[in-house]
Amino acid sequence: MAKLMRIRSVSFDTSFLLKDNKLVDDVIKALTYDGIRCFLTSTVVSELELLKVGGRITQSEYKRAIKRWKHANASIIDFRNRLLSDAFGRACVQSMKKRHGVKAEDIANDCNIVISALKNGVDLFLSEDFHFTSKITREVIGEVTSAACTEYHQMCDSTLFSIDSKTFIESYKSGWIDPDIVESRIKSIRKSGKRLG
């Protein structure tokens, strides 16, 4: 039998909150039922606002995302130490550029989200964005964790899984996930550019 991993907290990506899929609501229902702490990074909050103001999402999509955020009772997290946040952010951007082959401006927000989740000890990052849930980004998270470990020892033992709602439903049970199921669902997908959904 596989060794299960206890889930203490999760963080939501913009794509997760916006996805038009009942599975997302099922995930939030399971998390709230089991009392798992939920978070959004300040970058995700900003992205939602910018998408709404820029007309890239409809008012109803925005309202659905906010409703999900409120239903999960998700708190906003950030990495407030600017000096270290910038250093870890640069390490993340370099790793993302090297592994995904994309421009820095296309991954700056992604890295802010990853760094905030890692610094705040989040166990699961829920995203519907194919590149966040890829094996390639898993390697990026490993590199950033190694780079950050000397300054923030709580990041040394970080096991941040980035998964989509379908993988969550398949691997989750009553506050635990099966890492073997998670690993078997992660694909080697490269990010070709900035995309939502």
C-alpha positions as CSV (number, residue, x, y, z in Angstrom):
1,M,0.0,0.0,0.0
2,A,1.3,3.5,-0.9
3,K,2.3,5.9,1.8
4,L,-0.4,8.6,2.0
5,M,0.5,12.3,2.5
6,R,-1.5,14.4,5.0
7,I,-2.8,17.7,3.5
8,R,-2.7,20.6,5.8
9,S,-3.2,23.4,3.3
10,V,-3.9,24.1,-0.4
11,S,-3.6,27.2,-2.6
12,F,-5.7,28.0,-5.6
13,D,-4.5,29.2,-9.0
14,T,-6.5,31.7,-11.1
15,S,-7.2,28.9,-13.7
16,F,-8.7,26.7,-10.9
17,L,-11.1,29.4,-9.7
18,L,-12.2,30.2,-13.3
19,K,-12.5,26.7,-14.7
20,D,-16.1,26.0,-15.8
21,N,-16.1,22.5,-14.4
22,K,-18.2,20.9,-11.6
23,L,-15.1,19.0,-10.4
24,V,-13.6,22.3,-9.1
25,D,-16.7,22.8,-6.9
26,D,-16.4,19.1,-5.7
27,V,-12.8,19.8,-4.7
28,I,-13.8,22.9,-2.7
29,K,-16.6,21.0,-1.0
30,A,-14.2,18.2,0.0
31,L,-11.7,20.6,1.3
32,T,-14.2,22.6,3.4
33,Y,-15.8,19.4,4.7
34,D,-12.4,18.1,5.9
35,G,-11.4,21.5,7.3
36,I,-8.3,21.9,5.1
37,R,-6.9,25.5,5.2
38,C,-7.2,27.2,1.8
39,F,-5.2,30.1,0.4
40,L,-4.8,32.4,-2.6
41,T,-1.7,34.3,-3.3
42,S,-1.9,38.1,-3.7
43,T,-0.8,37.5,-7.3
44,V,-3.9,35.3,-8.0
45,V,-6.1,38.0,-6.5
46,S,-4.4,40.6,-8.8
47,E,-4.8,38.4,-11.9
48,L,-8.5,38.0,-11.3
49,E,-9.0,41.7,-11.0
50,L,-6.9,42.4,-14.1
51,L,-8.8,39.8,-16.1
52,K,-12.1,41.4,-15.1
53,V,-11.0,45.0,-15.7
54,G,-9.4,44.1,-19.0
55,G,-12.5,42.3,-20.2
56,R,-10.8,39.0,-20.6
57,I,-13.3,37.2,-18.4
58,T,-17.0,37.9,-18.1
59,Q,-18.7,39.3,-15.0
60,S,-20.3,35.9,-14.3
61,E,-16.9,34.1,-14.6
62,Y,-15.5,36.6,-12.1
63,K,-18.4,36.2,-9.7
64,R,-18.1,32.4,-9.9
65,A,-14.3,32.6,-9.0
66,I,-15.1,34.9,-6.0
67,K,-17.9,32.6,-4.9
68,R,-15.5,29.7,-4.9
69,W,-12.9,31.7,-3.0
70,K,-15.4,32.7,-0.4
71,H,-16.9,29.2,-0.1
72,A,-13.4,27.8,0.6
73,N,-12.9,30.6,3.1
74,A,-9.5,31.1,1.5
75,S,-7.1,33.6,3.0
76,I,-4.6,35.7,1.0
77,I,-0.9,34.9,1.4
78,D,2.2,36.6,0.2
79,F,6.0,36.5,0.6
80,R,6.7,39.8,2.3
81,N,10.5,39.7,2.4
82,R,11.1,41.5,-0.9
83,L,14.9,40.8,-1.0
84,L,14.6,37.1,-0.6
85,S,11.3,37.0,-2.6
86,D,13.1,38.7,-5.5
87,A,16.1,36.3,-5.2
88,F,13.9,33.2,-5.2
89,G,11.8,34.7,-7.9
90,R,14.9,35.1,-10.1
91,A,15.9,31.5,-9.4
92,C,12.4,30.4,-10.4
93,V,12.3,32.5,-13.6
94,Q,15.7,31.1,-14.6
95,S,14.6,27.5,-14.0
96,M,11.2,28.1,-15.8
97,K,13.0,29.7,-18.8
98,K,15.5,26.9,-19.0
99,R,13.0,24.1,-18.6
100,H,9.9,25.5,-20.3
101,G,11.7,27.8,-22.8
102,V,9.5,30.8,-22.3
103,K,10.1,34.5,-21.9
104,A,10.5,35.9,-18.3
105,E,7.5,38.1,-18.6
106,D,5.3,35.1,-19.4
107,I,6.3,33.4,-16.1
108,A,6.9,36.2,-13.6
109,N,3.4,35.8,-12.1
110,D,3.7,32.0,-12.1
111,C,7.0,32.3,-10.1
112,N,5.4,34.7,-7.6
113,I,2.7,32.2,-7.0
114,V,5.1,29.2,-6.6
115,I,7.4,31.2,-4.3
116,S,4.5,32.4,-2.1
117,A,3.0,28.9,-1.9
118,L,6.4,27.4,-0.9
119,K,7.3,30.0,1.6
120,N,3.9,29.6,3.3
121,G,4.3,25.8,3.5
122,V,1.4,24.9,1.2
123,D,1.1,21.2,0.5
124,L,-1.1,21.3,-2.7
125,F,-1.4,23.9,-5.4
126,L,-4.5,23.4,-7.4
127,S,-4.4,24.6,-11.0
128,E,-6.1,23.8,-14.3
129,D,-3.2,25.4,-16.2
130,F,-1.4,22.5,-18.0
131,H,2.1,23.7,-17.4
132,F,1.7,24.1,-13.6
133,T,0.7,20.5,-13.3
134,S,3.6,19.1,-15.5
135,K,6.7,17.1,-14.6
136,I,8.8,20.0,-15.9
137,T,7.3,22.5,-13.3
138,R,7.8,19.8,-10.7
139,E,11.5,20.0,-11.4
140,V,11.4,23.8,-11.2
141,I,9.8,23.6,-7.8
142,G,12.6,21.2,-6.7
143,E,15.2,23.6,-7.9
144,V,13.6,26.6,-6.2
145,T,13.2,24.6,-3.0
146,S,16.9,23.7,-3.0
147,A,17.9,27.3,-3.6
148,A,15.6,28.6,-0.9
149,C,16.4,25.9,1.7
150,T,19.5,27.7,3.1
151,E,17.6,30.8,4.0
152,Y,14.2,29.2,5.0
153,H,14.8,25.8,6.4
154,Q,11.0,25.1,6.5
155,M,11.3,25.1,2.7
156,C,13.9,22.3,2.8
157,D,11.2,19.7,3.6
158,S,8.6,21.2,1.4
159,T,6.6,18.7,-0.7
160,L,4.5,21.0,-2.9
161,F,2.4,19.1,-5.3
162,S,0.8,21.0,-8.2
163,I,-2.3,19.2,-9.5
164,D,-5.6,19.7,-11.3
165,S,-9.0,19.0,-10.0
166,K,-9.3,15.6,-11.7
167,T,-6.1,14.4,-10.1
168,F,-7.2,15.7,-6.8
169,I,-10.5,13.8,-6.9
170,E,-8.6,10.6,-7.9
171,S,-5.9,10.9,-5.2
172,Y,-7.7,12.5,-2.3
173,K,-9.5,10.9,0.6
174,S,-10.5,12.5,3.9
175,G,-7.5,14.9,4.3
176,W,-4.9,12.6,2.6
177,I,-3.6,12.2,-0.9
178,D,-1.9,9.3,-2.6
179,P,1.4,10.6,-4.0
180,D,1.7,7.6,-6.3
181,I,-1.6,8.5,-8.0
182,V,-0.4,12.1,-8.3
183,E,2.9,11.2,-9.8
184,S,1.3,8.8,-12.3
185,R,-1.0,11.6,-13.6
186,I,1.7,14.3,-14.1
187,K,2.7,14.7,-17.7
188,S,5.9,16.1,-19.4
189,I,4.2,19.2,-20.9
190,R,6.2,22.3,-21.8
191,K,4.6,25.8,-21.5
192,S,4.5,27.5,-24.9
193,G,3.3,30.9,-23.7
194,K,0.9,32.6,-21.3
195,R,-2.4,30.9,-21.4
196,L,-5.4,30.6,-19.1
197,G,-7.9,27.8,-19.0
